[in-house]
Amino acid sequence: MNGFPTPPPAGVPVGADGVLHFKLLMVLIKEHGVWWITEYHNVAVTPEA
């Protein structure tokens, strides 16, 4: 993600390339043989040191 305010909000990890990186987190349950998404959101990835 880019285009965010500079400097970014406190606690937001920004990579050396100046881009925020995210991974998708989904919590799934299987009910009666069918998978359902119960939670779905992006999680910021901490840049490598």
N, C-alpha and C positions, 0 to 999 in steps of 0.2 A: 504494500500500500504506500502510495506517495501522495504529496499534496497536503500533508498535515501541517499545523502551525510550527514555526521555528522560533524558539526551541520547542520540542515536543513536550507534552505534559509530563510532570514528574513521575518516574517509575515506568515509563514506556521505553522498552528496549529498542534502540535503533541500531542497525548494522553499520559497518564501516562504509557501505555503499549509500547510506542515508535513507534506506528503505526499511519500513516496518515489515517483518515477516511473520506470517501466521500459519497455524495448522488448524485443520478442522477437527473438532472433537464432537463425536456423536455417542450417545448412550442408547443402546438398543436392548429390547427385550423380545423374547420369543413367546408368543401366546397362541396356543392351539395350532402350532405349526407355522405361524406367520410371524415374520420379523416386523417390529414397529420401532420407529425412532421416538424416543421419549425426551431426549434433550439434544440440542444442536447449537453449537456456538464456536466462534473462532477463539483461539488461544495464541497470544503473542509468543514468538520464539525468541529466546534470549540469544543475542549474538555471541559468537565465540570470542573468547578473550585473546 
